[in-house]
């Protein structure tokens, strides 16, 4: 359970991404990799199983993105217990993500290639400093496709904590 300090931080954290809470999340499909094996990921299919944690990160194998991938990998058992799917998205090639999914994601969750940049543009997750890369932005999407939570911060430290809290809050009110 969240401490009151964590909950207060979650409730006062500003959302910088353009998709507002309650907005309909843009549907997408993309080539993804999990444990080094490629497959076609479809958001619509994942939403049928429960909430989706969709997180954008700047580039595989960079320090912050590696920390964030490790944090999500460490939390996957808890996300799975709540019926949540986690998918990371970056502008990296699928070949790079084959390796990243195996080593840094520790074969625990998939990462998708956004080669055209269309997904990050639709989610307003384009880095202002480098439009070829995604901004570090995390979303939690309800099974109906609506945005439950959004958080943008270059520091990877709190993305897992805050998305986990949003999924917990959703699950507590949708038993």
N, CA, C and O of each residue as an XYZ file, in Angstrom:
700
protein
N       0.832     -1.189      0.000
C       0.000      0.000      0.000
C       0.870      1.244      0.000
O       2.004      1.243      0.479
N       0.304      2.292     -0.548
C       1.046      3.536     -0.635
C       1.089      4.249      0.711
O       0.126      4.229      1.477
N       2.203      4.866      0.974
C       2.263      5.717      2.149
C       1.570      7.023      1.815
O       1.384      7.344      0.642
N       1.191      7.770      2.819
C       0.518      9.045      2.565
C       1.431     10.001      1.815
O       0.952     10.820      1.030
N       2.744      9.914      2.043
C       3.688     10.770      1.323
C       3.690     10.420     -0.161
O       3.646     11.311     -1.008
N       3.742      9.123     -0.482
C       3.731      8.698     -1.886
C       2.424      9.095     -2.557
O       2.418      9.564     -3.695
N       1.320      8.906     -1.847
C       0.026      9.247     -2.407
C      -0.073     10.747     -2.634
O      -0.594     11.186     -3.659
N       0.420     11.533     -1.691
C       0.404     12.987     -1.855
C       1.247     13.403     -3.048
O       0.853     14.284     -3.812
N       2.408     12.773     -3.213
C       3.258     13.086     -4.361
C       2.561     12.721     -5.664
O       2.636     13.461     -6.645
N       1.887     11.583     -5.668
C       1.183     11.138     -6.865
C       0.065     12.107     -7.221
O      -0.112     12.451     -8.389
N      -0.680     12.544     -6.231
C      -1.828     13.403     -6.486
C      -1.425     14.825     -6.838
O      -2.217     15.550     -7.440
N      -0.210     15.246     -6.480
C       0.219     16.603     -6.776
C       1.189     16.669     -7.943
O       1.628     17.755     -8.322
N       1.530     15.521     -8.518
C       2.459     15.507     -9.635
C       1.777     16.064    -10.878
O       0.730     15.557    -11.282
N       2.347     17.094    -11.490
C       1.715     17.647    -12.678
C       1.849     16.710    -13.866
O       2.842     15.996    -14.002
N       0.851     16.723    -14.712
C       0.895     15.934    -15.938
C       1.284     16.863    -17.076
O       0.577     17.833    -17.352
N       2.384     16.584    -17.732
C       2.870     17.447    -18.795
C       2.458     16.955    -20.173
O       2.490     17.725    -21.133
N       2.083     15.722    -20.289
C       1.718     15.177    -21.596
C       0.385     15.758    -22.042
O      -0.430     16.174    -21.218
N       0.172     15.784    -23.350
C      -1.010     16.437    -23.902
C      -2.283     15.626    -23.713
O      -3.367     16.203    -23.625
N      -2.180     14.308    -23.650
C      -3.388     13.520    -23.477
C      -3.878     13.690    -22.048
O      -3.186     13.332    -21.096
N      -5.046     14.226    -21.913
C      -5.598     14.499    -20.592
C      -6.227     13.254    -19.985
O      -6.601     12.321    -20.695
N      -6.338     13.254    -18.671
C      -7.034     12.185    -17.970
C      -8.456     12.115    -18.531
O      -9.137     13.133    -18.652
N      -8.889     10.913    -18.867
C     -10.213     10.719    -19.436
C     -10.253     10.744    -20.960
O     -11.236     10.308    -21.559
N      -9.198     11.248    -21.592
C      -9.149     11.279    -23.060
C      -9.061      9.859    -23.610
O      -8.598      8.951    -22.920
N      -9.494      9.674    -24.822
C      -9.389      8.380    -25.499
C      -7.955      8.229    -26.014
O      -7.463      9.078    -26.757
N      -7.298      7.155    -25.619
C      -5.925      6.895    -26.058
C      -5.927      6.445    -27.517
O      -6.744      5.606    -27.898
N      -5.033      6.984    -28.336
C      -4.960      6.552    -29.731
C      -4.581      5.071    -29.830
O      -3.644      4.616    -29.175
N      -5.311      4.339    -30.643
C      -4.999      2.928    -30.853
C      -3.733      2.835    -31.704
O      -3.449      3.731    -32.499
N      -2.983      1.764    -31.538
C      -1.808      1.533    -32.377
C      -1.446      0.062    -32.374
O      -1.822     -0.701    -31.484
N      -0.711     -0.301    -33.392
C      -0.069     -1.616    -33.493
C       1.383     -1.355    -33.843
O       1.693     -0.385    -34.536
N       2.269     -2.209    -33.372
C       3.689     -2.023    -33.648
C       4.422     -3.348    -33.527
O       3.967     -4.269    -32.850
N       5.559     -3.425    -34.194
C       6.436     -4.577    -34.040
C       7.106     -4.456    -32.677
O       7.679     -3.415    -32.353
N       7.035     -5.507    -31.888
C       7.591     -5.485    -30.541
C       8.497     -6.694    -30.335
O       8.526     -7.623    -31.142
N       9.225     -6.650    -29.241
C      10.112     -7.755    -28.896
C      10.016     -8.019    -27.403
O       9.993     -7.100    -26.584
N       9.960     -9.311    -27.075
C      10.022     -9.732    -25.672
C      10.928    -10.950    -25.612
O      10.747    -11.916    -26.354
N      11.894    -10.889    -24.731
C      12.869    -11.974    -24.586
C      13.591    -12.235    -25.911
O      13.977    -13.365    -26.210
N      13.765    -11.165    -26.699
C      14.477    -11.284    -27.967
C      13.652    -11.861    -29.103
O      14.176    -12.095    -30.192
N      12.367    -12.094    -28.864
C      11.494    -12.663    -29.896
C      10.483    -11.606    -30.340
O       9.786    -11.001    -29.526
N      10.428    -11.406    -31.658
C       9.547    -10.381    -32.209
C       8.111    -10.876    -32.351
O       7.859    -12.059    -32.582
N       7.178     -9.935    -32.207
C       5.758    -10.214    -32.409
C       5.053     -8.901    -32.717
O       5.634     -7.827    -32.558
N       3.806     -8.984    -33.157
C       3.014     -7.796    -33.425
C       2.194     -7.459    -32.190
O       1.342     -8.242    -31.769
N       2.454     -6.292    -31.612
C       1.709     -5.818    -30.452
C       0.559     -4.953    -30.941
O       0.745     -4.088    -31.797
N      -0.635     -5.188    -30.393
C      -1.805     -4.361    -30.702
C      -2.382     -3.849    -29.396
O      -2.746     -4.643    -28.529
N      -2.471     -2.533    -29.240
C      -3.010     -1.955    -28.024
C      -4.421     -2.468    -27.750
O      -4.744     -2.798    -26.609
N      -5.253     -2.540    -28.764
C      -6.638     -2.985    -28.576
C      -6.693     -4.372    -27.940
O      -7.519     -4.615    -27.060
N      -5.836     -5.270    -28.370
C      -5.794     -6.617    -27.801
C      -5.337     -6.609    -26.356
O      -5.878     -7.343    -25.530
N      -4.346     -5.785    -26.040
C      -3.849     -5.701    -24.663
C      -4.909     -5.124    -23.730
O      -5.036     -5.568    -22.589
N      -5.671     -4.139    -24.204
C      -6.710     -3.525    -23.368
C      -7.826     -4.505    -23.025
O      -8.495     -4.346    -22.003
N      -8.034     -5.510    -23.863
C      -9.065     -6.516    -23.586
C      -8.714     -7.332    -22.346
O      -9.594     -7.927    -21.725
N      -7.421     -7.364    -21.981
C      -6.951     -8.143    -20.833
C      -6.941     -7.348    -19.534
O      -6.883     -7.931    -18.452
N      -6.998     -6.013    -19.633
C      -6.943     -5.172    -18.437
C      -6.232     -3.872    -18.723
O      -6.005     -3.528    -19.883
N      -5.873     -3.135    -17.665
C      -5.193     -1.857    -17.867
C      -3.836     -2.047    -18.537
O      -3.206     -3.098    -18.420
N      -3.402     -1.005    -19.242
C      -2.110     -1.037    -19.929
C      -1.250      0.118    -19.434
O      -1.686      1.269    -19.406
N      -0.024     -0.210    -19.045
C       0.981      0.789    -18.728
C       1.810      0.950    -19.998
O       2.542      0.046    -20.401
N       1.681      2.106    -20.610
C       2.389      2.430    -21.853
C       3.427      3.476    -21.502
O       3.091      4.593    -21.109
N       4.706      3.103    -21.649
C       5.724      4.092    -21.319
C       6.656      4.307    -22.492
O       7.085      3.367    -23.162
N       6.955      5.579    -22.718
C       7.864      6.004    -23.779
C       9.205      6.338    -23.148
O       9.270      6.930    -22.070
N      10.277      5.948    -23.836
C      11.616      6.228    -23.329
C      12.498      6.662    -24.490
O      12.268      6.244    -25.625
N      13.519      7.505    -24.224
C      14.319      8.097    -25.303
C      15.113      7.111    -26.162
O      15.027      7.170    -27.388
N      15.877      6.212    -25.555
C      16.719      5.320    -26.367
C      17.213      4.140    -25.543
O      17.652      4.293    -24.403
N      17.131      2.976    -26.139
C      17.616      1.757    -25.490
C      19.100      1.883    -25.161
O      19.862      2.522    -25.886
N      19.481      1.273    -24.078
C      20.864      1.164    -23.622
C      21.475      2.481    -23.149
O      22.686      2.545    -22.934
N      20.675      3.528    -22.984
C      21.186      4.747    -22.356
C      20.973      4.596    -20.852
O      20.131      3.803    -20.430
N      21.717      5.338    -20.037
C      21.645      5.098    -18.583
C      20.234      5.186    -17.993
O      19.811      4.268    -17.291
N      19.506      6.259    -18.259
C      18.165      6.416    -17.688
C      17.192      5.362    -18.178
O      16.367      4.869    -17.410
N      17.285      5.018    -19.446
C      16.369      4.025    -20.018
C      16.670      2.628    -19.491
O      15.765      1.809    -19.338
N      17.930      2.361    -19.216
C      18.305      1.086    -18.622
C      17.772      0.988    -17.199
O      17.249     -0.053    -16.802
N      17.902      2.072    -16.423
C      17.360      2.089    -15.061
C      15.854      1.861    -15.096
O      15.324      1.057    -14.330
N      15.168      2.572    -15.987
C      13.713      2.451    -16.071
C      13.302      1.030    -16.471
O      12.359      0.480    -15.901
N      13.993      0.437    -17.436
C      13.690     -0.939    -17.849
C      13.893     -1.907    -16.691
O      13.069     -2.795    -16.473
N      14.977     -1.744    -15.950
C      15.225     -2.606    -14.784
C      14.110     -2.444    -13.753
O      13.642     -3.429    -13.182
N      13.683     -1.194    -13.515
C      12.621     -0.942    -12.538
C      11.312     -1.609    -12.962
O      10.635     -2.223    -12.138
N      10.952     -1.490    -14.249
C       9.732     -2.147    -14.723
C       9.874     -3.668    -14.633
O       8.933     -4.355    -14.236
N      11.033     -4.190    -14.996
C      11.243     -5.640    -14.921
C      11.068     -6.131    -13.484
O      10.444     -7.165    -13.247
N      11.623     -5.383    -12.527
C      11.510     -5.763    -11.121
C      10.069     -5.727    -10.625
O       9.717     -6.458     -9.699
N       9.233     -4.888    -11.230
C       7.848     -4.716    -10.781
C       6.845     -5.568    -11.560
O       5.652     -5.537    -11.257
N       7.298     -6.316    -12.542
C       6.361     -7.026    -13.417
C       5.455     -8.006    -12.685
O       4.284     -8.137    -13.044
N       5.952     -8.680    -11.694
C       5.106     -9.630    -10.965
C       3.906     -8.907    -10.348
O       2.786     -9.415    -10.384
N       4.145     -7.727     -9.783
C       3.054     -6.960     -9.183
C       2.082     -6.442    -10.242
O       0.868     -6.486    -10.039
N       2.597     -5.954    -11.365
C       1.716     -5.507    -12.446
C       0.861     -6.679    -12.943
O      -0.341     -6.530    -13.163
N       1.484     -7.827    -13.112
C       0.755     -9.003    -13.604
C      -0.329     -9.446    -12.624
O      -1.416     -9.841    -13.047
N      -0.052     -9.388    -11.327
C      -1.054     -9.750    -10.315
C      -2.291     -8.867    -10.426
O      -3.398     -9.298    -10.102
N      -2.101     -7.632    -10.884
C      -3.219     -6.701    -11.043
C      -3.833     -6.772    -12.446
O      -4.749     -6.016    -12.768
N      -3.319     -7.689    -13.278
C      -3.864     -7.852    -14.620
C      -3.448     -6.772    -15.594
O      -4.099     -6.578    -16.620
N      -2.369     -6.064    -15.286
C      -1.900     -4.976    -16.150
C      -0.829     -5.462    -17.120
O       0.022     -6.283    -16.778
N      -0.894     -4.938    -18.325
C       0.125     -5.158    -19.352
C       1.060     -3.964    -19.342
O       0.604     -2.827    -19.216
N       2.350     -4.196    -19.471
C       3.334     -3.122    -19.592
C       3.962     -3.225    -20.972
O       4.340     -4.311    -21.413
N       4.073     -2.085    -21.654
C       4.747     -2.029    -22.954
C       5.564     -0.739    -23.008
O       5.046      0.348    -22.753
N       6.830     -0.875    -23.338
C       7.692      0.284    -23.541
C       7.769      0.588    -25.025
O       7.712     -0.326    -25.848
N       7.898      1.856    -25.378
C       7.960      2.274    -26.784
C       9.096      3.271    -26.965
O       9.240      4.217    -26.192
N       9.902      3.042    -28.001
C      10.962      3.990    -28.357
C      11.131      4.017    -29.868
O      10.538      3.223    -30.597
N      11.950      4.947    -30.310
C      12.229      5.121    -31.737
C      13.316      4.138    -32.220
O      13.682      4.155    -33.395
N      13.822      3.297    -31.333
C      14.883      2.343    -31.685
C      14.405      1.337    -32.723
O      13.205      1.113    -32.877
N      15.345      0.738    -33.425
C      15.016     -0.317    -34.388
C      14.585     -1.572    -33.641
O      14.952     -1.769    -32.483
N      13.820     -2.404    -34.293
C      13.377     -3.647    -33.668
C      14.574     -4.551    -33.353
O      14.530     -5.311    -32.386
N      15.618     -4.480    -34.137
C      16.814     -5.287    -33.873
C      17.479     -4.860    -32.561
O      17.918     -5.699    -31.775
N      17.545     -3.545    -32.338
C      18.084     -3.045    -31.072
C      17.199     -3.485    -29.917
O      17.696     -3.872    -28.859
N      15.877     -3.426    -30.123
C      14.951     -3.805    -29.063
C      14.955     -5.300    -28.781
O      14.646     -5.718    -27.665
N      15.302     -6.114    -29.778
C      15.468     -7.551    -29.521
C      16.485     -7.754    -28.402
O      16.258     -8.542    -27.484
N      17.604     -7.041    -28.484
C      18.662     -7.160    -27.472
C      18.229     -6.517    -26.152
O      18.423     -7.092    -25.082
N      17.644     -5.324    -26.237
C      17.218     -4.585    -25.043
C      16.174     -5.372    -24.245
O      16.215     -5.397    -23.015
N      15.243     -6.011    -24.949
C      14.191     -6.775    -24.272
C      14.770     -7.969    -23.510
O      14.257     -8.365    -22.463
N      15.813     -8.515    -24.040
C      16.450     -9.684    -23.441
C      17.313     -9.293    -22.238
O      17.245     -9.925    -21.184
N      18.118     -8.256    -22.406
C      19.074     -7.907    -21.351
C      18.505     -6.926    -20.336
O      18.447     -7.246    -19.148
N      18.084     -5.748    -20.767
C      17.668     -4.707    -19.818
C      16.234     -4.888    -19.322
O      15.936     -4.569    -18.171
N      15.345     -5.397    -20.175
C      13.959     -5.684    -19.743
C      13.887     -7.053    -19.087
O      12.847     -7.448    -18.560
N      15.002     -7.771    -19.125
C      15.158     -9.073    -18.466
C      14.079    -10.081    -18.873
O      13.661    -10.924    -18.080
N      13.639     -9.968    -20.139
C      12.636    -10.882    -20.711
C      11.322    -10.865    -19.941
O      10.573    -11.841    -19.978
N      11.027     -9.754    -19.235
C       9.831     -9.685    -18.386
C       8.664     -8.959    -19.043
O       7.511     -9.208    -18.690
N       8.940     -8.062    -19.996
C       7.886     -7.290    -20.651
C       8.380     -6.863    -22.031
O       9.587     -6.804    -22.267
N       7.458     -6.566    -22.937
C       7.853     -6.207    -24.302
C       8.164     -4.724    -24.469
O       7.716     -3.871    -23.703
N       8.946     -4.463    -25.499
C       9.220     -3.107    -25.961
C       8.917     -3.055    -27.452
O       9.203     -3.998    -28.190
N       8.334     -1.939    -27.884
C       7.895     -1.805    -29.271
C       8.709     -0.740    -29.997
O       9.126      0.261    -29.414
N       8.918     -0.986    -31.280
C       9.659     -0.068    -32.144
C       8.682      0.911    -32.800
O       7.719      0.508    -33.452
N       8.949      2.178    -32.614
C       8.166      3.242    -33.229
C       9.044      3.917    -34.280
O       9.416      5.083    -34.147
N       9.364      3.156    -35.326
C      10.314      3.611    -36.339
C       9.903      4.925    -36.993
O      10.755      5.770    -37.270
N       8.622      5.106    -37.241
C       8.156      6.331    -37.911
C       7.977      7.490    -36.928
O       7.890      8.646    -37.343
N       7.921      7.191    -35.640
C       7.667      8.216    -34.641
C       6.192      8.562    -34.492
O       5.842      9.463    -33.730
N       5.330      7.859    -35.208
C       3.894      8.180    -35.192
C       3.251      7.932    -33.833
O       2.394      8.707    -33.408
N       3.648      6.874    -33.152
C       3.028      6.565    -31.855
C       3.375      7.648    -30.847
O       2.497      8.168    -30.158
N       4.667      7.991    -30.760
C       5.045      9.021    -29.791
C       4.418     10.367    -30.139
O       4.109     11.145    -29.236
N       4.225     10.660    -31.410
C       3.553     11.913    -31.790
C       2.086     11.881    -31.364
O       1.577     12.864    -30.825
N       1.405     10.763    -31.599
C      -0.006     10.651    -31.222
C      -0.221     10.756    -29.717
O      -1.292     11.163    -29.267
N       0.795     10.390    -28.941
C       0.710     10.457    -27.486
C       1.428     11.685    -26.918
O       1.640     11.780    -25.709
N       1.797     12.611    -27.783
C       2.525     13.814    -27.389
C       3.694     13.466    -26.471
O       3.885     14.067    -25.414
N       4.461     12.484    -26.907
C       5.612     12.028    -26.126
C       6.903     12.212    -26.919
O       7.818     11.393    -26.824
N       6.973     13.277    -27.694
C       8.170     13.583    -28.473
C       9.064     14.488    -27.637
O       8.595     15.465    -27.055
N      10.326     14.168    -27.580
C      11.280     14.989    -26.837
C      11.377     16.367    -27.480
O      11.552     16.484    -28.693
N      11.264     17.402    -26.666
C      11.395     18.752    -27.207
C      12.836     19.038    -27.608
O      13.074     19.815    -28.533
N      13.789     18.430    -26.937
C      15.201     18.643    -27.245
C      15.704     17.834    -28.419
O      16.684     18.218    -29.057
N      15.052     16.718    -28.718
C      15.482     15.845    -29.812
C      14.247     15.147    -30.380
O      13.845     14.100    -29.871
N      13.636     15.712    -31.431
C      12.381     15.163    -31.957
C      12.494     13.752    -32.552
O      11.484     13.146    -32.907
N      13.705     13.240    -32.657
C      13.889     11.854    -33.102
C      13.662     10.869    -31.954
O      13.505      9.669    -32.176
N      13.648     11.387    -30.738
C      13.503     10.540    -29.558
C      12.211     10.860    -28.812
O      11.641     11.943    -28.941
N      11.775      9.888    -28.037
C      10.599     10.087    -27.195
C      10.994     10.810    -25.921
O      12.123     10.685    -25.445
N      10.066     11.558    -25.380
C      10.206     12.086    -24.031
C       9.885     10.938    -23.076
O       9.135     10.028    -23.428
N      10.447     10.980    -21.882
C      10.163      9.929    -20.904
C       8.771     10.204    -20.325
O       8.611     10.979    -19.382
N       7.783      9.551    -20.912
C       6.377      9.769    -20.557
C       5.711      8.429    -20.319
O       5.860      7.500    -21.112
N       4.981      8.335    -19.232
C       4.258      7.103    -18.890
C       2.765      7.378    -18.828
O       2.321      8.404    -18.313
N       2.010      6.442    -19.361
C       0.552      6.488    -19.313
C       0.034      5.216    -18.670
O       0.654      4.158    -18.780
N      -1.108      5.321    -17.995
C      -1.878      4.150    -17.607
C      -3.215      4.300    -18.320
O      -3.894      5.319    -18.191
N      -3.581      3.265    -19.076
C      -4.806      3.270    -19.865
C      -5.787      2.260    -19.298
O      -5.415      1.129    -18.986
N      -7.039      2.671    -19.165
C      -8.103      1.785    -18.694
C      -8.480      0.828    -19.824
O      -8.216      1.122    -20.990
N      -9.089     -0.304    -19.498
C      -9.499     -1.255    -20.532
C     -10.430     -0.655    -21.602
O     -10.500     -1.169    -22.718
N     -11.138      0.424    -21.262
C     -11.992      1.073    -22.263
C     -11.196      2.019    -23.164
O     -11.769      2.655    -24.049
N      -9.884      2.118    -22.948
C      -9.025      2.948    -23.779
C      -8.886      4.378    -23.299
O      -8.252      5.193    -23.969
N      -9.461      4.698    -22.159
C      -9.326      6.063    -21.648
C      -8.046      6.205    -20.829
O      -7.558      5.242    -20.236
N      -7.519      7.416    -20.810
C      -6.294      7.704    -20.066
C      -6.639      7.860    -18.589
O      -7.444      8.714    -18.217
N      -6.024      7.028    -17.751
C      -6.212      7.096    -16.297
C      -5.155      7.963    -15.627
O      -5.421      8.617    -14.619
N      -3.951      7.960    -16.200
C      -2.818      8.617    -15.552
C      -1.776      8.945    -16.610
O      -1.598      8.207    -17.578
N      -1.100     10.052    -16.409
C       0.012     10.423    -17.283
C       1.079     11.134    -16.459
O       0.774     11.891    -15.537
N       2.322     10.877    -16.807
C       3.443     11.457    -16.062
C       4.626     11.594    -17.011
O       5.014     10.639    -17.685
N       5.192     12.801    -17.053
C       6.376     13.056    -17.871
C       7.463     13.611    -16.977
O       7.273     14.628    -16.310
N       8.608     12.938    -16.964
C       9.775     13.402    -16.216
C      10.993     12.702    -16.794
O      10.971     11.491    -17.012
N      12.040     13.446    -17.038
C      13.246     12.843    -17.591
C      13.896     11.875    -16.604
O      14.524     10.898    -17.012
N      13.749     12.141    -15.329
C      14.285     11.260    -14.283
C      13.446      9.971    -14.279
O      12.230     10.035    -14.100
N      14.075      8.813    -14.471
C      13.323      7.554    -14.538
C      12.857      7.021    -13.185
O      12.145      6.018    -13.134
N      13.238      7.662    -12.110
C      13.052      7.131    -10.762
C      11.611      6.784    -10.397
O      11.377      5.725     -9.813
N      10.647      7.627    -10.717
C       9.288      7.449    -10.191
C       8.270      6.875    -11.168
O       7.115      6.678    -10.790
N       8.654      6.605    -12.395
C       7.683      6.137    -13.388
C       7.000      4.837    -12.961
O       5.780      4.721    -13.080
N       7.743      3.881    -12.477
C       7.145      2.610    -12.056
C       6.268      2.824    -10.825
O       5.138      2.339    -10.773
N       6.778      3.532     -9.858
C       6.036      3.794     -8.618
C       4.687      4.466     -8.920
O       3.653      4.047     -8.400
N       4.704      5.504     -9.757
C       3.480      6.256    -10.025
C       2.503      5.471    -10.902
O       1.294      5.530    -10.680
N       3.011      4.742    -11.891
C       2.091      3.957    -12.722
C       1.502      2.803    -11.913
O       0.334      2.455    -12.087
N       2.300      2.212    -11.035
C       1.798      1.150    -10.161
C       0.675      1.680     -9.276
O      -0.349      1.019     -9.104
N       0.867      2.866     -8.719
C      -0.163      3.466     -7.864
C      -1.438      3.727     -8.662
O      -2.537      3.527     -8.145
N      -1.310      4.166     -9.900
C      -2.486      4.431    -10.731
C      -3.231      3.138    -11.054
O      -4.462      3.115    -11.051
N      -2.500      2.070    -11.329
C      -3.141      0.776    -11.593
C      -3.819      0.278    -10.319
O      -4.943     -0.222    -10.373
N      -3.150      0.411     -9.174
C      -3.750      0.002     -7.893
C      -5.046      0.764     -7.626
O      -6.040      0.176     -7.199
N      -5.035      2.057     -7.875
C      -6.227      2.881     -7.659
C      -7.353      2.418     -8.587
O      -8.503      2.301     -8.162
N      -7.023      2.159     -9.843
C      -8.030      1.680    -10.796
C      -8.614      0.344    -10.325
O      -9.831      0.165    -10.303
N      -7.738     -0.585     -9.951
C      -8.182     -1.909     -9.533
C      -9.049     -1.836     -8.266
O     -10.008     -2.596     -8.126
N      -8.717     -0.937     -7.363
C      -9.488     -0.799     -6.127
C     -10.914     -0.321     -6.384
O     -11.828     -0.629     -5.619
N     -11.094      0.418     -7.445
C     -12.436      0.952     -7.754
C     -13.150      0.152     -8.838
O     -14.286      0.475     -9.185
N     -12.513     -0.884     -9.383
C     -13.116     -1.700    -10.451
C     -12.947     -3.177    -10.159
O     -12.373     -3.915    -10.959
N     -13.449     -3.606     -9.014
C     -13.317     -5.023     -8.639
C     -14.401     -5.860     -9.243
O     -14.438     -7.072     -9.029
